[in-house]
Amino acid sequence: MIRDFRNPSSDRAFESMLANPTSIPFAFTYAKKSYQGFGNQDMKLIQRTDEAEGGKRTVTLTYTLSDGLTVSVKLCHYFTHGATEFTVWFANDMPYDSFILSNAHAKMHFAGENTRVTGILGDHENFYRPYDLALTQGNVHFSSDSGRATHVYFPYFNLKWEKGGALLAIGWAGTWSADFEKSENGCVYRAGSVNCLNTYLKPGEKIRTALYTFIPYEDQWDGYDVNLWRNWFITWNLPKADLEGNALKPFSTCCLASDTGLPNSDGSISERYDTWKRSLDKMIKEDVKVDFRWFDAGWYIAPDKKSPVPFSKDRDWWHTVGTWVLDESKWPGDSFKESVEYGHQNGIKTLMWFEPERVTDPDNMVKNFGYKRKWAIDVGTGVVTNNIGDEECLDYTIRRVSKVLRDNKIDMYREDNNSDPAALWNHLDAIEGENRRGITECKFILNHYRMWDAFIETTLSIGGCGFVDSCASGGGRNDLESMRRAIPLLRSDYDRTFTALRLSMTSSFNKWIPFSGANTKEKLEQLALTGVSDKYVWRASYLCALNVDSQFVQDPDQDFGILRFGLTEWKKVNPYLLKEFYALTPWHSGEDKRGMTAYCYFDPETEKGVLFAFRQEECEEDSLCVSLPFAEGQWTLTDEDTGETIVIADKTARLSLPEKRMARLLWMKRA
């Protein structure tokens, strides 16, 4: 069964835009004049580049306006999926300030009957809750203003109408907005980044918009839209694994901080030069070796050159970031590097936590670490921000972090961001003066992408990963542009708690971000040392990133059998996790434990897959009827635990789950 996601009508629409750039769906206001598309009014084309790569074509058109401002639009079309995207750049190469630029946005019209907007909300209070909003009931508006792009709301949308629709995304790690307005024969979609943009550009300044993506489609089968998106995302967006350009494959991780026997408030704060080896040796001896050792927060010296103290009110890992120098009292000499090399010798890589957008105790940072006080911005929120939008600060940050990565042969850079940066941006805009709204965010986000690119270049240069881990208090930075450089090891911090929430997130989040991870325990609190780790929890945790939660030497009751079971079974499931995905039951909230959850992964080329069915702990039903959208003809479902085989011929199967809190794993193949 070969899937063909090509869309000839979308290809023709792309060619039409190239033939008539005024139809490119982008508008802006400059010098109080409104522009729609490109090449009209006083725009003069000065350069065109055209590149082809496999099934992808990229065309960049560069124009000058009458006063000399340069405007470039980079268009890309993916013939394999009928997907089109564009980004717009504005550059002032003049020796004087430009006029004011504002109201920059994408604007598209889609024709279709009974139009509705579907998608999911963001992390934190919404926990990726899905929505389905009919435009007949009113226009739909989303606005993300915190500066962490995927908290609360989520900049990915599925605009549906009868027999088709369009998949839409805004790739920008800052503020954004999206509006869906009912029109006479369909919908007008308007999307923008940098919500408050109203600025002139100084000489030499260059800013860009979000990456705007749209994929029109016609329904081919149930789940076509979801898997068109997943296939395009995996094929063209998922970062490569390494310098050789190998495809990124599922991997496992484990943090050793809870296995030290020392006080630990979060991350690696309790790890020492004399704690790690016994954990790794036990892991290797018991044949439960993971792919990555997760080295989290608290490993650095504080700005006053003293150690962070677990559970301290003002000296914990949270209050001591910024130096990016290993704490010598925990890691004397080359002891940390030796631990990394020991892992490499045994086939275990290392990922390392940083939080470069926050700084603490700036006065001591200036005194002891060559920091400049002007880079530390305090707007009274309780968080001091490291202003990477400043070029000199960006260079300082990249050099210091890259040195740690390089000197210790770190394989993967892990980034956290525990504050909303929008307040900083507004504060610095005000300092800039009148008519500079949005300029700080533009610089900050662009430099953030540049910073990630620099860290990826560093890890690649020492044989490490071609991607980073994206974390912003959980799932706060999972926009499309960021996902081309990163994967979310934890799609949410709350994914370390209840299995019901984990299943809820998988049913919704997996439709949009194929590569992510969860914890392997069910815990009352995110950072609890103890929790439930059984077959039910493990099977609910099988994602592309498997984050093993275990105490190898500190827990006398550690069940290595369940660890071996989970890792072994997860490896069997791996070949399907980046294939087609189908949610087979209605979505439920993370607090609802009364129902059934079922979903499956399916490889259309081999016509094989894996199906998961869960009876939750408060569910009174003992069987579940599922319908497989792809199952034309006769299929078999073979139970992993019992070997029992079910033969189905009409797409539907009734699964027995006689016990509460039960998980079945069934292998699917054409009979």
FENURMO-V260910 format. One record per residue. RES is the residue in one small letter. PSI is psi as a letter, one per 40 degrees, with the letter a starting at -180 (* if undefined). OMEGA is omega in degrees with one decimal (999 if undefined). NEAR is the number of other ideal C-beta (glycine too) atoms within 10 Angstrom. Layout:
BEGIN
<<RES/PSI/OMEGA/NEAR> <RES/PSI/OMEGA/NEAR>>
END
This chain:
BEGIN
<<m/h/-178.2/11> <i/h/178.5/5> <r/h/176.2/14> <d/h/-177.5/8> <f/e/-178.8/20> <r/i/-178.5/12> <n/g/-176.4/22> <p/d/-179.3/9> <s/d/175.5/9> <s/d/176.4/21> <d/d/-179.6/16> <r/d/178.2/10> <a/d/177.3/16> <f/d/178.7/20> <e/d/178.4/12> <s/d/177.1/10> <m/d/178.8/22> <l/d/179.2/16> <a/d/-178.8/8> <n/g/-175.3/13> <p/e/176.8/20> <t/e/179.7/13> <s/e/176.3/14> <i/h/-168.4/20> <p/g/179.7/19> <f/i/-179.5/22> <a/i/175.2/16> <f/i/176.6/19> <t/h/179.2/17> <y/h/-178.3/22> <a/f/178.6/15> <k/e/178.6/8> <k/h/-178.6/12> <s/h/178.6/10> <y/h/176.2/21> <q/h/-176.4/14> <g/a/-174.8/18> <f/i/176.1/23> <g/e/179.8/15> <n/i/177.3/12> <q/b/-174.2/13> <d/f/177.2/13> <m/h/178.7/18> <k/h/178.6/10> <l/h/-179.7/12> <i/e/179.9/11> <q/i/173.7/11> <r/h/173.9/12> <t/i/-175.8/11> <d/h/-178.4/10> <e/i/177.1/10> <a/h/-179.7/10> <e/h/-179.0/8> <g/b/178.9/10> <g/f/-174.4/13> <k/h/176.2/16> <r/h/-179.0/18> <t/h/179.1/14> <v/h/177.2/19> <t/h/178.8/17> <l/h/-178.1/23> <t/h/-177.4/18> <y/i/166.3/21> <t/i/172.7/18> <l/i/-171.8/19> <s/d/-179.0/12> <d/e/177.2/13> <g/e/176.5/12> <l/h/-179.4/20> <t/h/178.5/19> <v/h/179.6/20> <s/h/174.0/19> <v/h/177.9/21> <k/h/-179.2/17> <l/h/178.0/21> <c/h/178.5/20> <h/h/-179.7/23> <y/h/-175.9/24> <f/d/-179.7/18> <t/d/-174.7/17> <h/e/-177.3/24> <g/f/-176.9/24> <a/i/177.1/28> <t/i/176.9/22> <e/i/174.9/19> <f/i/174.2/23> <t/i/-179.2/21> <v/h/178.5/22> <w/i/173.4/16> <f/h/-177.8/22> <a/h/176.1/18> <n/g/177.0/22> <d/e/-179.1/14> <m/i/179.7/16> <p/e/-178.5/8> <y/i/-179.0/10> <d/i/176.5/13> <s/i/168.9/23> <f/a/-175.5/16> <i/h/177.3/18> <l/h/-179.9/23> <s/i/170.5/18> <n/f/179.0/13> <a/h/-176.0/22> <h/i/170.5/23> <a/i/179.5/23> <k/h/-175.7/16> <m/i/174.7/17> <h/h/178.2/12> <f/h/179.9/21> <a/h/178.9/12> <g/i/-179.4/18> <e/i/176.3/9> <n/f/-175.6/11> <t/h/176.1/24> <r/i/-179.9/20> <v/h/177.0/22> <t/i/179.5/16> <g/a/176.8/25> <i/i/173.6/24> <l/i/-173.1/19> <g/a/-178.8/26> <d/a/-179.7/29> <h/b/-169.9/19> <e/e/-178.6/9> <n/d/174.0/15> <f/f/175.6/23> <y/f/177.9/29> <r/h/179.5/16> <p/i/175.5/18> <y/i/177.3/16> <d/h/-170.1/10> <l/h/179.0/15> <a/h/-179.6/14> <l/e/174.6/20> <t/e/179.5/9> <q/e/179.5/9> <g/i/179.0/11> <n/i/-175.9/13> <v/h/-178.6/21> <h/h/172.8/11> <f/i/175.6/21> <s/h/178.0/13> <s/h/-171.0/25> <d/e/-174.7/15> <s/d/-175.3/19> <g/e/170.8/26> <r/h/-156.9/27> <a/d/-174.7/30> <t/e/164.7/31> <h/h/176.8/23> <v/c/179.0/18> <y/i/-170.7/21> <f/h/-171.6/29> <p/f/175.0/27> <y/h/-173.8/24> <f/i/173.2/25> <n/h/178.3/21> <l/h/-171.7/25> <k/i/168.9/23> <w/a/-177.3/18> <e/h/175.0/10> <k/e/177.9/10> <g/a/-179.8/17> <g/a/177.9/25> <a/h/175.1/21> <l/h/-171.0/25> <l/i/177.5/24> <a/i/174.3/28> <i/h/-178.5/26> <g/g/-178.2/23> <w/h/-174.1/27> <a/e/179.3/30> <g/b/-179.9/27> <t/i/-180.0/25> <w/i/176.1/23> <s/i/178.5/19> <a/h/179.2/24> <d/h/176.7/17> <f/h/-175.2/23> <e/h/178.9/14> <k/h/175.7/16> <s/a/-175.7/13> <e/d/-177.8/5> <n/f/179.8/11> <g/b/-173.3/17> <c/i/169.5/24> <v/h/-179.5/15> <y/h/178.9/25> <r/h/-177.3/16> <a/i/179.7/26> <g/i/173.2/24> <s/i/-175.3/31> <v/g/-168.6/27> <n/d/-175.2/16> <c/e/-172.1/16> <l/h/174.7/23> <n/g/-169.7/17> <t/i/165.3/24> <y/i/177.3/20> <l/h/175.1/23> <k/i/178.0/14> <p/h/178.6/11> <g/e/-179.1/10> <e/i/179.4/17> <k/h/179.2/15> <i/i/-179.4/22> <r/i/175.6/21> <t/a/170.8/25> <a/i/167.3/29> <l/h/179.8/20> <y/h/-176.1/26> <t/h/173.3/26> <f/h/-177.9/23> <i/g/176.0/23> <p/i/-179.1/20> <y/i/169.0/22> <e/h/-176.6/12> <d/h/178.6/15> <q/d/177.0/14> <w/i/179.4/11> <d/h/-176.5/13> <g/e/-179.2/20> <y/d/-177.2/18> <d/d/179.6/22> <v/d/-173.9/18> <n/d/165.9/22> <l/d/179.8/23> <w/d/-178.1/24> <r/d/-178.8/20> <n/d/177.2/19> <w/d/-179.6/19> <f/d/-177.1/23> <i/d/-176.2/15> <t/d/-168.3/17> <w/e/-174.0/17> <n/d/-177.2/19> <l/h/-178.2/19> <p/i/178.6/17> <k/i/-173.6/15> <a/d/-168.9/16> <d/a/-177.3/16> <l/d/179.7/15> <e/e/179.0/8> <g/f/177.6/8> <n/i/-179.9/10> <a/i/178.1/12> <l/h/-179.3/18> <k/i/178.8/13> <p/i/178.7/20> <f/i/-179.5/21> <s/i/178.6/23> <t/i/172.6/24> <c/h/174.8/26> <c/h/-176.2/22> <l/e/-172.8/25> <a/d/-178.1/26> <s/e/-175.2/22> <d/f/-176.7/26> <t/d/-173.6/21> <g/e/-179.4/12> <l/i/177.4/14> <p/h/-176.3/10> <n/h/-179.8/22> <s/d/178.3/18> <d/i/170.6/18> <g/a/-173.4/22> <s/e/-171.6/25> <i/d/-179.2/28> <s/e/-178.9/20> <e/i/-179.9/27> <r/i/178.9/17> <y/d/-175.2/17> <d/e/-178.8/10> <t/d/-168.3/20> <w/d/-169.5/25> <k/d/-178.8/14> <r/d/177.4/16> <s/d/179.7/22> <l/d/-179.7/21> <d/d/178.6/14> <k/d/178.2/18> <m/d/-179.4/24> <i/d/-178.3/15> <k/d/-177.0/11> <e/e/178.6/15> <d/f/174.4/11> <v/f/-176.2/23> <k/h/177.4/17> <v/i/-178.6/23> <d/d/-176.9/18> <f/h/165.7/24> <r/h/-176.7/25> <w/h/-177.3/23> <f/h/-167.3/26> <d/a/-167.7/20> <a/i/171.7/24> <g/e/-175.5/26> <w/e/-169.1/25> <y/i/173.3/25> <i/i/176.5/22> <a/i/179.7/23> <p/d/176.8/24> <d/e/177.0/15> <k/e/174.7/14> <k/i/-176.2/13> <s/i/167.6/17> <p/i/-177.0/23> <v/h/-179.7/18> <p/h/176.2/16> <f/e/177.4/11> <s/i/-177.9/15> <k/d/-176.3/7> <d/e/179.5/10> <r/e/178.4/17> <d/a/-179.8/18> <w/d/-177.0/24> <w/d/-171.0/20> <h/e/-171.0/15> <t/e/-177.6/25> <v/i/171.9/26> <g/d/-175.6/25> <t/d/-175.2/22> <w/f/174.0/21> <v/h/-179.0/17> <l/h/178.8/20> <d/h/-176.2/21> <e/d/179.1/13> <s/d/177.3/11> <k/d/-173.6/22> <w/g/-179.1/21> <p/i/176.4/12> <g/b/-180.0/10> <d/f/-173.4/14> <s/d/178.8/15> <f/d/176.9/25> <k/d/178.6/16> <e/d/178.3/15> <s/d/177.6/22> <v/d/-179.7/21> <e/d/176.6/14> <y/d/175.6/16> <g/d/179.2/23> <h/d/179.9/14> <q/d/-178.6/8> <n/e/174.4/12> <g/f/179.9/10> <i/h/177.6/21> <k/i/-179.3/21> <t/h/169.5/23> <l/i/-169.5/24> <m/h/-174.2/25> <w/h/171.9/23> <f/i/171.4/22> <e/g/-169.1/23> <p/e/-177.7/23> <e/e/179.5/24> <r/i/177.7/18> <v/i/178.1/24> <t/i/176.2/22> <d/g/-175.9/21> <p/d/179.3/20> <d/d/177.1/12> <n/d/173.0/17> <m/d/177.5/23> <v/d/-176.1/16> <k/d/-168.7/13> <n/e/-170.6/16> <f/f/173.7/16> <g/f/-179.3/9> <y/i/176.1/24> <k/h/-173.6/14> <r/d/-176.2/9> <k/e/179.7/12> <w/d/-176.5/22> <a/h/-174.7/21> <i/h/179.6/23> <d/h/-179.3/13> <v/e/174.6/16> <g/e/179.4/7> <t/e/-176.1/13> <g/e/179.4/7> <v/h/175.4/19> <v/h/-174.5/21> <t/h/173.0/26> <n/h/-169.2/25> <n/g/179.4/25> <i/e/172.6/24> <g/e/174.0/24> <d/h/-174.0/20> <e/d/-179.4/11> <e/d/177.1/11> <c/d/177.6/21> <l/d/-179.5/23> <d/d/178.1/14> <y/d/-176.9/18> <t/d/180.0/25> <i/d/-177.6/20> <r/d/-175.8/11> <r/d/179.9/18> <v/d/-179.9/21> <s/d/178.7/20> <k/d/178.0/13> <v/d/179.2/19> <l/d/-175.2/21> <r/d/-176.0/14> <d/d/-175.7/13> <n/e/175.8/21> <k/f/-178.6/17> <i/h/-176.2/27> <d/d/-176.6/23> <m/h/174.6/25> <y/h/176.8/27> <r/h/-179.0/22> <e/h/173.2/22> <d/i/175.0/22> <n/h/-171.8/21> <n/f/177.1/17> <s/i/176.1/21> <d/h/-173.2/19> <p/e/-174.1/30> <a/d/178.7/20> <a/d/175.9/17> <l/d/-177.4/25> <w/d/180.0/29> <n/d/179.2/17> <h/d/-178.3/16> <l/d/174.3/21> <d/d/-178.8/19> <a/d/177.5/13> <i/d/179.0/9> <e/d/179.4/13> <g/a/-175.3/7> <e/i/175.8/10> <n/f/175.1/15> <r/f/-179.3/18> <r/h/176.6/20> <g/e/-174.9/23> <i/d/-179.2/25> <t/d/178.5/27> <e/d/179.0/28> <c/d/-178.8/23> <k/d/-176.2/21> <f/d/-177.4/24> <i/d/177.7/28> <l/d/179.3/19> <n/d/176.9/20> <h/d/175.7/24> <y/d/178.6/16> <r/d/179.3/14> <m/d/177.0/23> <w/d/179.0/20> <d/d/179.3/13> <a/d/-179.8/17> <f/d/175.4/25> <i/d/177.1/21> <e/d/179.5/13> <t/d/-178.0/19> <t/d/176.1/26> <l/d/-176.2/16> <s/e/179.2/12> <i/f/175.3/14> <g/e/-177.6/12> <g/a/-169.3/24> <c/i/175.2/25> <g/f/-178.1/19> <f/i/175.7/25> <v/i/172.7/24> <d/h/-179.6/23> <s/h/175.3/27> <c/h/173.6/24> <a/g/-169.1/27> <s/f/-174.4/17> <g/b/-170.8/25> <g/f/-176.2/29> <g/e/-176.1/28> <r/g/-178.7/26> <n/f/175.0/30> <d/i/-173.3/28> <l/d/179.6/23> <e/d/177.8/25> <s/d/-177.8/24> <m/e/174.0/25> <r/e/178.2/17> <r/e/-166.5/19> <a/i/168.3/23> <i/i/176.9/25> <p/h/178.5/27> <l/d/172.9/24> <l/h/-179.1/22> <r/e/175.6/29> <s/i/173.5/27> <d/d/-177.6/17> <y/e/178.1/20> <d/e/176.0/29> <r/e/-175.8/23> <t/b/-166.3/20> <f/i/-179.0/21> <t/d/178.7/26> <a/d/177.5/23> <l/d/179.3/24> <r/d/178.9/26> <l/d/178.4/28> <s/d/-179.4/23> <m/d/179.3/25> <t/d/-177.5/25> <s/d/-177.3/22> <s/d/-173.9/19> <f/d/-176.6/25> <n/e/178.5/23> <k/d/-174.4/25> <w/d/-178.7/24> <i/g/-172.6/24> <p/d/-174.3/23> <f/h/177.7/26> <s/a/-177.1/24> <g/i/176.3/22> <a/i/176.4/28> <n/i/-179.8/22> <t/e/174.0/26> <k/i/168.2/22> <e/h/-173.0/22> <k/i/178.1/18> <l/d/177.7/10> <e/i/-174.5/9> <q/d/-172.9/15> <l/e/178.3/13> <a/i/179.8/14> <l/d/-176.4/15> <t/i/179.0/13> <g/i/-179.1/17> <v/h/177.6/13> <s/g/-179.2/22> <d/a/-176.7/16> <k/d/-179.3/18> <y/d/-178.7/20> <v/d/-179.0/24> <w/d/-177.5/23> <r/d/175.6/22> <a/e/-175.0/23> <s/e/-176.7/26> <y/g/174.6/25> <l/i/-176.8/24> <c/d/172.7/22> <a/h/180.0/22> <l/h/-175.3/26> <n/g/-174.3/22> <v/h/179.6/26> <d/h/-174.3/22> <s/i/170.2/26> <q/h/-172.1/18> <f/d/-178.3/23> <v/d/-174.6/16> <q/d/-178.8/17> <d/h/-178.6/13> <p/e/-179.6/6> <d/e/-179.2/6> <q/h/179.2/18> <d/g/179.9/12> <f/d/177.1/15> <g/d/-180.0/10> <i/d/174.9/17> <l/d/178.9/22> <r/d/178.2/13> <f/d/-175.8/15> <g/d/-179.6/24> <l/d/-179.0/18> <t/d/-178.3/11> <e/d/177.4/16> <w/d/178.5/20> <k/d/176.6/13> <k/d/-179.2/13> <v/d/-173.1/19> <n/d/-175.7/17> <p/e/-175.3/16> <y/e/-170.2/22> <l/d/176.8/20> <l/f/176.0/21> <k/a/180.0/21> <e/i/-177.8/21> <f/h/178.8/22> <y/h/170.1/22> <a/h/-171.6/18> <l/e/177.2/22> <t/i/177.6/17> <p/i/177.9/10> <w/i/172.9/17> <h/i/179.6/18> <s/i/179.8/11> <g/e/179.0/20> <e/e/-176.6/11> <d/h/-178.5/16> <k/f/-171.6/18> <r/e/-172.0/13> <g/a/177.7/19> <m/i/173.1/23> <t/h/176.2/27> <a/i/174.7/23> <y/i/179.7/20> <c/i/172.3/23> <y/h/-172.5/22> <f/h/176.1/23> <d/h/-176.0/17> <p/d/-178.6/15> <e/d/179.0/9> <t/e/-176.0/13> <e/f/175.7/15> <k/i/178.4/17> <g/a/-179.5/25> <v/h/-178.1/23> <l/h/177.3/23> <f/h/175.7/20> <a/h/-175.8/25> <f/h/167.3/26> <r/h/-174.8/26> <q/i/-166.1/23> <e/d/179.5/14> <e/e/-177.2/12> <c/h/-179.0/19> <e/e/177.9/8> <e/i/-179.8/12> <d/e/175.8/13> <s/i/-175.5/12> <l/h/175.8/21> <c/h/179.8/12> <v/i/177.3/22> <s/h/-178.4/14> <l/h/-172.9/22> <p/d/-173.9/16> <f/e/-164.3/21> <a/f/170.2/21> <e/h/-178.1/13> <g/a/-174.8/10> <q/h/-177.4/11> <w/i/175.0/21> <t/i/172.9/15> <l/h/-177.5/24> <t/h/-177.6/14> <d/h/-178.8/16> <e/d/-174.6/17> <d/d/-172.0/10> <t/e/-174.4/8> <g/e/179.2/7> <e/h/-179.4/12> <t/h/175.0/12> <i/h/177.3/15> <v/h/179.3/10> <i/i/-178.5/19> <a/e/-176.5/12> <d/f/178.8/10> <k/e/-175.3/15> <t/i/177.3/11> <a/i/174.7/23> <r/h/-176.6/10> <l/h/177.7/19> <s/h/173.7/15> <l/g/-169.9/20> <p/e/-176.9/8> <e/i/171.9/10> <k/i/-178.3/15> <r/f/-177.4/18> <m/i/178.5/19> <a/h/175.1/24> <r/h/174.7/22> <l/h/-177.1/19> <l/h/178.3/23> <w/h/-177.2/17> <m/i/170.2/24> <k/i/177.2/13> <r/h/-175.8/14> <a/*/999/10>>
END
